[in-house]
Structure formats: structure tokens, C-alpha cells
Amino acid sequence: MNGHNHSGKSHLIGMIVIGVVILGGLLVAGRSIGEALPLAAVLACPVMMIGMMFMMMRSKNKNTDTPQVSHDHGDAGSDATAKTTTKA
């Protein structure tokens, strides 16, 4: 899958790291551990989702640098089909 590790374990570790960072930020902002812990757990999911959206957009932009092969087969087949169906 394009060299990416999409295992559940890596996502869980990412969520925990994001949660710890948010928890640290809330503690530095003056929240008590009782207030900061549930808030960090709730905020970890949307923050990680936003991060994944940015990573997907970056990955999509990187893939547009390579030329894409067109799978258009032209109208030759549809013309032949149209001629055979209208002759009857």
C-alpha cells in the first residue's frame, strides 16, 4: 500500500501520542488532571482525523506528479455497436 503502514497498532500509538501532547498542553494551560484527562481523550480523535486528512491530501498531491494512464478506449466500439443495433 504505497509503503505506508496501516496497521491498527500504529494508529493506536498515534492516538496515544496525540492524546499525551494534548494532555500536556491542557496541563500547561492551567487545567487540573481531572479536567484535562477526559478532555484530551475526547480531543485526540478529531485532532488525529484532521492530521490524517492533511496527510492524505499531501499523498494525493504527490501522486499527481506521475503521469496517469488513460483507460479511455475511444468511441470506435460504441459506433460499431450503434450500427449493428440500428440495422435490424
Secondary structure as UniProt FT lines:
FT   TURN            2..3
FT   HELIX           8..28
FT   TURN            29..30
FT   HELIX           33..63
FT   TURN            64..65
FT   HELIX           76..86
//
